[in-house]
């Protein structure tokens, strides 16, 4: 008698595990419910962002006259207007657009990997997983650049009335606006980045398993589907972060 | 399964052709919606109307990602509702707390008036 939990034959009785109440496997169902709890977490973050923004003075002047101040909430496209290698140019949201495209593309290659899994096409699953891993790593690299640029600061910084200058950003002060602005940037994009990173680790794991034929021997590629759910969720969260943090 | 014979995957089984048309269609829709968001971001002054447009387009994008990529559209009705209903409560939390933020700002601004 082996101690392994793998069944010799699947249970078929209504009351011994042969019944799937929601017509989805146990693993997929639990991934859905985990993602729902994760949606609460990100929802809370973004709601706090809205709350903080409404609790602070909004900039009411002309957009072209806008200057950074700790008095009012900044206009996001004035903050995120840099692009790697194009120093000193005003390119509002261009880099964020690129990051969005990369993540949507990685979502597409993930679906293609799942689709290949349904067809039991090992080579295609490998190919598309590799693309997804590549796009995921690229996105993480983009985020690293964005963070370092945000932290280091841009231009001459923010001149305060007492003659001191704030350069860049940390958790207590930043050159872009009220302290909460940078805090929420770090927390929201940081939490999202952590999800991308953990998802990327899982992608590498299932890629190795696929190459070793683990899923092919098992007879199905459901694990690719479950990691896929997680990966699409990361893309979904980015769509909301993109809107509420960068556009509005 | 130690006695299981290693088979050559590439030659023994016939693999069906990919069905990827719907996937690429969804991708095109997502890219188009994102492009429209950018057009509004650069051609329209910031306002409540513009923010509403952004949020509506975002909901459409979320619908396609969750419905098609995550396959929720094709799951059982009970599963769809058990995901959507809790999210409706989150939406309510958002409305409530943003109103609360506005009220807080009003209070501290007009405290000594």
Interface residues (C-beta under 8 A of the other chain):
Chain A: X21 X22 X23 X24 X29 X32 X36 X39 X40 X43 X44 X46 X47 X48 X50 X51 X52 X53 X54 X55 X56 X57 X63 X75 X77 X92 X93 X97 X100 X101 X104 X105 X107 X108 X110 X111 X112 X115 X116 X119 X120 X121 X122 X123 X124 X213 X216 X217 X228 X229 X232 X233 X235 X236 X239 X240 X243 X247 X248
Chain B: X1 X4 X9 X10 X13 X15 X16 X18 X19 X20 X23 X24 X26 X27 X30 X31 X34 X37 X38 X41 X42 X45 X46 X51 X54 X55 X57 X58 X61 X62 X65 X66 X68 X69 X70 X75 X76 X78 X79 X82 X83 X86 X87 X90 X93 X94 X97 X98 X100 X101 X102 X104 X105
